[in-house]
């Protein structure tokens, strides 16, 4: 009974009906034409939607006033629509809550992984620092022992022994620094990988949850549409079974069809004017 109106989009006509407007260099005048046509097109749609609602409201009033059978059928029809809407709303709310819970859980998992990665980095950095400090102390201790031993050497040999001990110390300290840098670099790369994995895991969980949400809402919408279709069929059958209701319904359906045809003509006129204006427009 309540069939949707198929609407023609202006974008399609602009793309295929007036290819010249696809040239980016000709924007100002053509944009004005297109924007005006879009506004007129949407206004035509809005006017028909309001007129359609008014026709259906009047139809209901006349049916209820003149046909007890129609009143009963309309009550059942509206109750069925309300039930269908409530069922859809509940399913949608449940799907939304489920995705919210999943996202909260995914974010918490990422936070825990980041905390663990940062803690591992601190531990690795501390361990590498302790190793470096010990190696530095050992090098200094060896140097001190060698320096003290060199004090018992006379002549040029003393200076050579001290220079050799100092070189050995510096080499060991430099080696400890290189090892510290290598260990901390490796630990940081591991942390970065763990942080990246945590982010990717969160994103994947979000996408999975939202995909499930979309499927759930789609199923709920399909169930609502099916319920509406059944209610519409039952109403049509009930109205056609009552002579008074059938005649009233037929009259209003004719009026509705006329209004729809007029609206389609108005929209086509808008598109035709737009195409003509675009063809005549200067760059």
C-alpha positions in Angstrom: 0.0 0.0 0.0 2.8 2.4 0.9 5.2 2.0 -1.9 8.5 4.0 -2.0 9.0 6.5 -4.7 12.0 5.9 -6.9 14.0 9.2 -7.3 16.4 10.1 -10.0 19.7 11.6 -8.8 20.9 14.8 -10.4 24.5 13.6 -10.3 23.7 10.9 -12.8 22.1 13.3 -15.2 25.0 15.8 -14.8 27.5 13.1 -15.4 25.9 11.5 -18.5 23.5 14.1 -19.8 25.9 17.1 -19.7 29.4 15.9 -20.1 30.7 19.4 -20.7 30.3 20.2 -17.0 32.9 17.6 -16.1 35.6 20.0 -17.3 37.1 21.3 -14.1 38.1 24.6 -15.7 34.4 25.6 -16.2 33.2 25.8 -12.6 31.7 29.1 -11.6 28.6 29.5 -13.8 28.1 25.7 -14.1 28.3 25.3 -10.4 25.6 27.9 -9.9 23.3 26.1 -12.3 23.9 22.7 -10.7 23.5 24.0 -7.2 20.3 25.8 -8.1 18.9 22.6 -9.8 19.9 20.5 -6.8 18.0 22.8 -4.4 15.0 22.8 -6.7 15.1 19.0 -7.1 15.3 18.5 -3.3 12.5 21.0 -2.7 10.3 19.0 -5.2 11.1 15.8 -3.3 10.3 17.4 0.0 7.0 18.8 -1.3 5.9 15.5 -2.6 6.8 13.8 0.6 4.7 16.2 2.6 1.8 15.9 0.1 2.0 12.1 0.2 1.9 12.1 4.0 -1.2 14.4 3.9 -3.0 12.3 1.3 -2.4 9.2 3.4 -3.5 11.0 6.6 -6.7 12.1 4.9 -7.3 8.6 3.5 -7.0 7.2 7.0 -9.4 9.7 8.4 -12.0 9.0 5.7 -11.6 5.2 6.0 -11.9 5.3 9.8 -15.0 7.5 9.6 -16.8 5.5 7.0 -15.7 1.9 7.5 -15.5 0.0 10.8 -13.7 -2.8 9.0 -11.1 -0.3 7.8 -10.7 1.0 11.3 -9.9 -2.5 12.6 -7.6 -3.2 9.7 -5.7 0.1 10.2 -5.4 -0.5 13.9 -3.8 -3.9 13.2 -1.6 -2.4 10.5 -0.3 0.4 12.7 0.2 -2.0 15.6 2.2 -4.3 13.3 4.3 -1.4 12.1 5.0 -0.3 15.7 6.0 -3.9 16.7 8.3 -4.1 13.7 9.9 -0.7 14.6 10.3 -1.7 18.2 11.9 -5.0 17.2 14.3 -3.2 14.8 15.2 -0.6 17.4 15.9 -3.3 20.0 18.1 -5.2 17.6 19.9 -2.0 16.6 20.4 -1.0 20.2 21.8 -4.5 21.0 24.1 -4.3 18.0 25.3 -0.9 19.0 25.9 -2.0 22.6 27.8 -5.1 21.4 30.1 -3.0 19.2 30.7 -0.5 22.0 31.6 -3.4 24.4 33.9 -4.9 21.8 35.7 -1.6 21.2 36.1 -0.9 24.9 37.6 -4.4 25.3 39.9 -3.9 22.3 41.1 -0.6 23.7 41.7 -2.1 27.1 43.7 -5.0 25.4 45.8 -2.4 23.5 46.4 -0.4 26.7 47.6 -3.5 28.5 49.9 -4.5 25.6 51.3 -1.0 25.5 51.9 -1.0 29.3 53.6 -4.4 29.0 55.8 -3.3 26.1 56.8 -0.1 27.9 57.6 -2.1 31.1 59.7 -4.5 29.0 61.5 -1.5 27.5 62.3 -0.1 30.9 63.5 -3.5 32.1 65.7 -4.0 29.1 67.1 -0.5 29.3 67.9 -0.9 33.0 69.5 -4.2 32.4 71.7 -2.8 29.6 72.6 0.2 31.7 73.7 -2.1 34.6 75.8 -4.2 32.2 77.4 -1.1 30.8 78.1 0.3 34.3 79.7 -3.0 35.4 81.9 -3.2 32.3 82.9 0.4 32.9 83.8 -0.2 36.5 85.7 -3.4 35.6 87.7 -1.4 33.0 88.4 1.3 35.5 89.5 -1.2 38.1 91.8 -2.9 35.7 93.3 0.4 34.7 93.9 1.4 38.4 95.6 -1.9 39.0 97.8 -1.5 35.9 98.5 2.2 36.9 99.5 1.1 40.4 101.7 -1.6 39.0 103.3 0.8 36.6 104.5 2.9 39.5 107.0 0.2 40.3 108.5 0.6 36.8 111.2 3.1 36.2 112.0 5.1 33.1 110.2 5.1 29.8 108.6 1.7 30.5 106.4 3.3 33.1 104.8 5.7 30.6 104.4 2.9 28.1 102.6 0.7 30.7 100.3 3.5 31.7 99.5 4.4 28.0 98.8 0.7 27.3 96.5 0.4 30.4 94.7 3.6 29.4 94.2 2.4 25.8 92.8 -1.0 27.1 90.4 0.8 29.5 89.2 3.1 26.7 88.6 0.2 24.4 86.7 -1.7 27.0 84.6 1.3 27.8 83.8 2.0 24.1 82.9 -1.7 23.7 80.5 -1.4 26.7 79.0 1.7 25.1 78.5 -0.1 21.8 77.0 -3.1 23.5 74.6 -0.8 25.4 73.6 1.0 22.2 73.0 -2.3 20.4 71.0 -3.8 23.2 68.8 -0.7 23.8 68.3 -0.3 20.0 67.2 -3.9 19.7 64.9 -3.6 22.8 63.3 -0.4 21.4 62.7 -2.0 18.0 61.0 -4.8 19.8 58.9 -2.3 21.7 57.9 -0.5 18.6 56.8 -3.8 17.0 54.8 -4.6 20.0 53.2 -1.2 20.0 52.4 -1.5 16.3 51.0 -5.0 16.8 48.8 -3.6 19.6 47.5 -0.8 17.4 46.8 -3.2 14.5 45.1 -5.6 16.9 42.8 -2.9 18.1 42.0 -1.7 14.6 41.3 -5.3 13.5 39.0 -5.8 16.5 37.2 -2.6 15.8 36.7 -3.6 12.1 35.5 -7.0 13.1 33.0 -5.7 15.7 31.7 -3.0 13.3 31.3 -5.6 10.5 29.2 -7.7 12.9 27.2 -4.7 13.8 26.5 -3.8 10.2 25.3 -7.4 9.5 23.1 -7.4 12.6 21.5 -4.0 11.7 21.1 -5.2 8.1 19.3 -8.3 9.2 17.1 -6.3 11.6 16.2 -3.9 8.8 15.4 -6.8 6.5 13.1 -8.3 9.2 11.4 -4.9 9.7 10.9 -4.5 5.9 9.4 -8.0 5.8 7.1 -7.3 8.7 6.0 -4.0 7.0 5.4 -5.9 3.7 3.2 -8.5 5.5 1.3 -5.7 7.3 0.8 -3.9 4.1 -0.5 -7.0 2.3 -2.9 -7.7 5.2 -4.2 -4.2 5.1 -4.7 -4.2 1.3 -6.6 -7.5 1.6 -8.7 -6.2 4.4 -9.6 -3.0 2.6 -10.3 -4.8 -0.7 -12.7 -7.1 1.2 -14.9 -4.2 2.3 -16.7 -2.3 -0.6 -16.8 1.1 1.1 -13.1 0.8 2.2 -12.1 -0.5 -1.3 -13.7 2.5 -3.0 -12.2 5.0 -0.6 -8.8 3.4 -1.0 -9.0 3.3 -4.8 -9.9 7.0 -4.9 -7.0 8.0 -2.7 -4.6 5.7 -4.5 -5.6 7.5 -7.7 -5.0 10.8 -6.1 -1.6 9.6 -4.8 -0.6 8.3 -8.2 -1.5 11.6 -9.8 0.5 13.4 -7.2 3.5 11.1 -7.8 3.3 11.6 -11.5 3.1 15.4 -11.1 6.1 15.3 -8.8 8.1 13.2 -11.3 7.2 15.6 -14.1 8.3 18.5 -12.0 11.7 16.8 -11.3 12.2 16.0 -14.9 11.4 19.6 -15.8 14.1 20.7 -13.3 16.6 18.3 -14.9 15.7 19.4 -18.4 16.1 23.1 -17.5 19.5 22.3 -15.8 20.7 20.5 -19.0 19.6 23.4 -21.2 21.2 25.9 -18.9 24.5 24.0 -18.8 24.5 23.7 -22.6 24.0 27.4 -22.9 26.4 28.4 -20.1 29.6 30.2 -20.9 32.9 29.2 -19.3 
